[in-house]
Every structure is written in structure tokens, then in C-alpha cells.
Amino acid sequence: MKEYVTPAEGKLGILMPGLGAVATTFIAGVEATKKELAQPFGSVTQMGTIRLGKRTENRQPKIKDFVPLAALKDIVFGGWDIYEDNVYEAAINAKVLDVALLNAIKPELENIKPMKAVFDKSYVANLTGNNIKNAATKYDLALAVIEDIESFQQQNDCNRLVMIWCGSTEKYIEESTVHATIESFEEGLKNNDPLISPSMIYAYAAIRLGVPFANGAPNLTCDIPALIELAKETGTPIAGKDFKTGQTLMKTVLAPGLQARALGVRGWFSTNILGNRDGYVLDNPENFKTKEVSKLGVLEDILQPDVNPELYGDLFHKIRIEYYPPHGDNKESWDNIDIFGWLGYSMQIKINFLCKDSILAAPIVLDLALFLDLAQRSGMSGIQEWLSFYFKSPQTLAGLRPEHDIFKQQIKLQNTLRHIMGEDLITHLGQDYYEELTSFA
């Protein structure tokens, strides 16, 4: 497959609906890295390594040196937001990064100003802004976003584009007939169907133009038949949904370990406090439900109570998210896990994770942008399940159970990179080493 991968030549434009804490932390981090003021820790594409061949070969290059990814120096940024603040002002308001660091890259950040956003207050009731597009229909809004994308590409001389949704969690909706086909979806856009959300409008515009799209929130967005169909038609890679950052990251690390050792779980209680804009949005019950559905599915899919009823059939899983302004972007999560082992004897695990939400999310945005660009240059289109490593609620084909185990997700991701570059896939069986030794005995 390696011979079919086109080079990463020219500029890559990364477009983001939502220039809030996550997007500005991401942009500032890349700009700081360009100036060698910091290092991109947490980014698998920049800091991660990959094993090639047998263990005895000792080949473990960095991923960025193995696959032809766009270079950071070739990245330019753009986006939309309901607030008029440029990226420097938005980053100052987000209070994630030190002011001294932001001042060192102030000209680069001030130069990035948000385009007017598609916004529907019925989907995010707790936010109000004035940098908003107005149009007669949602179809007209989609055309306006398409025009924005094309203008950005021309003005910034970009060879390629990707779009990453960094906006807020929208209210909970379920798939409906308007989402069934691209024809019904476009008709719904023209008729202002209330079940077409702002994030779907951005996704439609991107996919219609063949711009790879990833959804960083738990919204339906591109996880509907109409846009999956369109992605295949236009040869566009898509991925989602909901960046896997704090508490859910810990669950996908710990739960596979408990399952691997056949330890039972009776209950898992999770609560979070955070005070950023995301927390404020989730303070609305309709928006919290979208997030809750995304987070609840993780344990059930890893532990599979229907397959292991003795161990997990009575699992009680509860999640709480509380808006607590004094914490700002510093998210704090507590987990109480009631487990049992040999002969049914009870034990407990307690986790107190104090993290910075945007610090964990920013490198995910970078990795997704670079990997989606690679996917498109490799001729891949439609759902990119190999990127499930980055999501709480991985998008899959209809009827296909998502894989939440982070270690299996990592194997899937790395084997996809090996496949792209024509390297042998690694199964970690290891028996061949010993069979070879035996054959010489």
C-alpha cells in the first residue's frame, strides 16, 4: 500500500468549529513547538514510537519518522466561533496556558480570527454569542460554510484541509428518518428540520467538499447513515466521537485489566467537577444526557455483561458531572469501584484524577488531523475505526460493536500504520522465537 500514499506536500489547513479552550490550547501548543518553546508531549504522532518487525530487530522509530505525516511547520489554522475573540484573546480567557507562553506567540495567535459560526441555541441552551451566521435555511448555512472552507483554502494557499469539531456538546437527539439518506438529509436542510444540528451542518459541508472530518464531541454529527454514505461517495475519511481525555481514559486503561484477570465488578461510581465552558454547557440536563450516553457505553462494551454474567451481570454504573467554576479547566474526577475476586471476596479501588481537560485533548486534535490527512492520502474513506484509540464512543459500521479496550485500540492503530507502509503486522504471539530456537536444538 506504501506506493499508493501521496506525499504530504504543501500546507495543511486545520479547521475547527469552536475556538474555545481545547482549540486554542492546541493551536498555541503547535505554535510554541514550532518556536521550540515547548515539546508536544501527549501527541502520539510526535512523541510516540512504533515497533517494526521482530523484537530482535530493535526497530522502533518515532511514528512521525515512519509514516509520511504533514510537518508542523506546514500547518495553518482556522475556525469558527460564536464569540469574536481572536485565538490569543480566547486562550487568555480560557486560562489553560501560562500568559508568558501565550505572549511569546501572541502575533501568531492574534492573527487567527474566528469566522461567523453556525449556531442554534436550542442545541446549546447555556451559551449566547453574537458572531453568528444568519440565513433563511440550514441549506443556505451549509453553503455559507462551504464558501468559508473554500475561501480559507485559497487565502492560505493550502494543498489539503481537515476539519475537527472542537465545539460544545449538543443536546441529545436520536437518529431519525431525516438522517437516513443524503437525499432526505439535504431535503431536511432546505426545510430547516429541527433534528439537523449545527455540527451536522459543518460535517456535511466538509464531507461534501472531500475534507476529512472528526467529531470531538458526543453529538451524532457524522454518525448518521446520510453522512456515512456521502463520505463514501466523496472519498472522505471520517471519525468520531467524543475525545477520550480524563475519566474515560482511565476506565479504558483499568477495565481491560480487571477483565483480563477475570475479576468481577459490582459497581462503578464516577463523578466529575469542572468549571470551563464545557462544564457550563453540560450543566444543562439535555446536553448532559448526550455526554452521559457516550460515557456509559464504555464499561458495558469492555466488560460485556451478557458474555460474562457471573462477573459483570449485576454491574451498577453511575456517572455524575457537576459544574464548579473555581476549577476552571482543571477537571477532577473520583471513581469508586467495587470489585470481587477469588471465592467472591470483595475489594475496592479508588481513583482521584486531577487533570487539565484541554491539555489532554489538544494532542488528540493534532493526532487526528495528521492521521486523517494521512488516511486520505492513502486512499482511505468512510469510517476510520483505527482511530477509535482517541474516542470515548468510537464510530463503527451499523451493527458492529465498538472496541473500547485502549490496548486493543492501540494495536489496531499501529497495525494500520504498518499496513499503510507495507510492514508486517504484529500479533504479539511470540511463539516463533521459541520455535526457531527449538529447530536448531
N, C-alpha and C positions, 0 to 999 in steps of 0.2 A: 504493500500500500504506500510505502515511503515515496515511490517515484511519482505518485499522483498528488502529493502535497505541494501546493503552490507556495512560493516564498512569502515571507512576511515583509514585503517591500512597502515603503512609503508610510504615511501616517495612519494610525488607528484612532478613530474618534470614539470615545466612550460617552454615551448619552444617558442621563439619569433623570427620570421623573422623580422629583423630590430631592432638593438640595438642602437637606437638614443635617442632623448630627452625623449620620453614617456616611453620606456622600461627601460632606466637607472634610471629615476625618480621613476618608480615603484619598481625596484629591490632594489634601495637604501632605499626606504621607508620601505619595508618589513624588510630589514636587520637592519635598525635603530629601527624599532618597536620590533624586536626580542631582541635587546640590551636595550630596554626600554629608548631609547634616544628621542623618539617621539611617537605620537599616530596616528593611521591610520584614521584620520578624512576624511570624504567623502566616506568611504567604508561602504556600506550598510551591507555587511556580518559581518563586525567587530563592527560597531558602531550602526547600525540600530536595532530597536525593532519591534516586531510584536504582534498585539493583538490576543488573543485566546479566544474563547467562547464569552459570553455576556459581555457587558460593566460592569455589576455589579460584574463580577467575578474578575476584576482587575488583569488579567493575561497578562503581557506584557514583556516577556523575550527578551533578545537580540537574534537576529537571529542565531548567532554562538552558542548560548546555546540551541537553539530549534532544529535545523537540524544538522545532523552529517557531518559537513564540515571538510576538511583537516585542521590541525593546522598549523599556520605559521612556527613553528619550524620544520615541516616536509617537507617544500617546498625547492626545489633546482631549479636553473635557468640555462638555456642555450639558445643559439640562433645563428643566422646568421647575418652577415652584410657585405656590400661591402667595409667597412673600417676595418683595422686591430686593431684599438684601443680596449684595454680591457674595461670593463664596467666603471672602475674608470676614465680612460682617456676620454672615451666618455662622461661621466657625467660632467667632468671638462669642456670639450669643449662645452657642451650644455648650460652651465651657468644657470641652473634652480635652483639648490640647493646650499646652502652655502658651501664653501670649508671646513669650520670647521666640518660640519656634515659629509661630504664625507671622510675627513681624519680619522674620528672616526671609519669608517667602511671600510677603504682603503683595508686591506688584503682580506676581503670577496669580494670586487668589483674587485680587480685586478686578482683574481683567475678565473673570468669568462671571457673567451676569445671567440670571435666570430668564428664560423665555416665559411668556404668559402660559399658565397651566390650565389643563382641563380639570375642572373641579365640580363636584356635586355634593353639596352639604348634607344631603340625605344619606350619603355613604360614610361621611366622617363628620358627625354632628358637632364634635367638640372643637373643630378648627374653623377659623374665619380668616380670609385673606382678600386682597384686592388686586393681585396680579393674575387675573383670570381671563380666559378666553370667553367671548360671547359669540354665539352662533344660533341659527334657527333650529338646527337639528344636530344630533350626535354624529351623523354622517359628515356634516359640514365641519364639526370639530375634528373628526378624523382626518379630513382633507387638510385642515389647518396644521395638524401635527405632521402630516406627510410633507407639507411645504416647509415647516421648520427643519425637518430632518435633511431635506434636500439642500436648503439654504446653508445649514451648518456645514454640510459636507463640502459644498462649493467654497464657502468663505474660508474654511480652514484647510483646504486642499487635502482632504482625507481620501486615501485609497479605499479604506474599509471602515465600517461602523459596527458597533454593537450597542445594545440598549439593556440597561439593568434597572429594574423597578426598585427604587430606594424610598418610595413614598410610604404613606401610612397604611395601617391595616384597615381595610374597608369593612363595612357591616356584613354580617353573614347572609349569603344567599346560596341557593342550591341551583344546580343545573336545570335548565328549563328548555322548552321547545325552541325558543329564540336562539339558543346556543347549539342547536343540533347540526345545522349545516351552514356553510358560508353564505348560501342564498338567504336563509332565514335570519342570519345574523346581520347581513347588510340591509335587509328589509327592516329589521329592528332598529338599526342605526338611523335610518331615514324616518322611522315612526317614533323616535325618541322612547324606545322601550325602556321602562324603568329597571329592567333586570340586566341592562348593559351598563357596567360600571366604568368610571374613568380609567382604571387600569386596563380594562379590556380595549378601550379606545386606543391607548398607547400601543398595546400589544398588536392590535390589528394594523395600525399604521406601520409599525416596524416590520411585521411579517409580510405585509403586502409589498413592501419595498425590498424584501430579502435581507433585512437587518436582523442578525441573531438577537434573541430576547431571553432574558432570565428574570424570573419573578422572585424578589427577595421578601415578599410578604405572604401571609397565608390565604390571600384572596384567590378566588377561582382564576381570574385573569386569563392566561392562555391554556389553562387546564380544562378546556371545553372542546367537544368534537369539531366545532366550526373552525377554530383557530389551529387545531392539530391538523385538520385537513388542509388548511391554507398553507401551513408550514411545509407540508409535503409537496404541495403544488409549486411553491416558490423556492424550494430547496433551502429552507431556513432552519437552522438549529434552534431549538427552544429548550428551556429547562426551568425547574421550579420544584417546590415552592417553600418560601419562608427560611431565611438564613438560619443555619444552626449555630447558635452562639453560646449562651450561658448554660442554663439549667438542662436544656435538652441535650446539649453536647455531653454533659456529664452522664445523662441517662444512657446515651448510646455507647458510652465507654463502659459503664458499670453493669448495665443489664445483660449484655452478652457474656460477661464474665460469670455472673450468677447462673445464667442458663447453661453455660459450658460445663460448670461444675455440678449441675443438677441440684442446685439449691432452690428451695421453694420461696415464693414471695406471697405474703398475705396482704400486705398493704404498702402503698407508696404515696405519701402525702407531700405535696410540693407547694411552696408559696414563694412569691417574689415581691420585692418592693423596688420601684424605680421612679425617678422623677423627671425624666426627659419628656419630649413631645410624644414619644411612643407611649409612655405610661399615661399621659393625659388623654390620648386618643382611646386607649384601652380602658379608661375609666368609664366609658360608655358601654353598657351591657351588650348592645348589638355588635360592637366591634370586638369586645372581649370574647364573644362566642366564636367568632372566626378563629381567633388565636387559640382558644381552648380546644376546638376540634382538631386543630393541627397538632397541638402538644399531646393530647390524649392518645392519639393513634400510635405514638412511638412505642410505648411499653407493650401494648397489645400485639403489635406486629412483631416485636422481637421475641417476646415470651410465648406467644401463640397458645393461649389458654385452652383452645379447642384441641390442640395436639398434645398438650401436657396438662390435662385436667388435675392430676394429683398434685402437681407443683404450683399451678397458677390458676386453677379453675375458680378459686374464691378470691382472686386478686381484687382489692379495692383501691382505685386510683383516683386521687383528688388533686385538683390544681387551683391555685389562687394567685391572682396578680393584683397588687394594690399600688395605687398612685401615691407616691410620697415625695413631694417636691424637694425637700432638703437634700436628697441623694443625687439629684440631677441625673447625669448619665451613668452614675455608679450603681449598677444593679446588684442587689443582694438576694440570694436565694437560699432557702432552707429545705432540706429533704429529710423526712423521717421514713426509713424503710424497715418494715417488719419482715424478717426472713426466717426460714427454718431449715434445719439440716438433719443429720442422722437421727433416726427414730422420732422425728417431728419436733425436736427441741428448738425452742425459739431463740432468736438473736436479733440484734438491731444494728443498723448503720445510720449514722447522722452525717449530713453534709452541710457545711455553711460555705457557700461560694460567693466571694466578694469580687465582682468583675466589673469591667468597663464595657458596656454593651457595644459602643461604636468601635472601640479598639479591637474587639473580637470580630466585628462584622466587616470592617474596612478591608482586611486582606482577602476576605471571601469575595468582595466585589472585584478586586483585581484579578484573582484567580479565575473567576467565572468569565470575566471579559476576555482574558487571554485564551482560555480554553475554548470558549465559544467561537472565537475568531479562528483558532486552530481547527476546530471541527468543520467550520465552513470551508476553509482552505483545503481540507482533506476530503471534501465531497460528502460530508455527513449532513443529514437533515432530519427534521422532526424531533421527537423527544430524545434528549441526550441523558439516558438514565445513568450513564457512567459518572455524571456529575452529582448524583444523589448524595455523595460524600458531604456536600455543602448545605443540604436542606433538611429541615425538620419533617417535611411532608413531601417526600420525593414524588415527582410526577412520573407515572408509568402508563403504559397502554391500558385501555379498559379491560378489567378483569384480571390484571396482573398484580399480585401482591407486592407492595413496595418493600425494599430491603432497607432496614433501619440500622442494622449492626454496622458500626463505623469501621470495623476491621474488614468485614466483607466488602463494604463500600470502597475502602482503600484499595483492596485487591482488584476490584472491578476497574477503578480509575487507572491504576498503574498498568494493568494488563491492556487496557485500551490504548494507552500511550505506547506500550511495547508493540502492539499490533499495528498502530499507525506507522511506526518506524521500522517495521519488519524484523523485530527481535522476537525470540522465543518467549511464549507466555510462561509464567512461573506458577506452578501449582503448590509449591512448598511440600511436596510429598517426601522428597529427600531420600527415598529408598535406593535410588540409582547409585548414590555414592557407595553404599554398602554392598550392593550387588556387584559393582565394579571391583571392589576390594576382594570380595569373595572369589570372583572369577580368576584372580591371579594367585589364589592360595594353592 
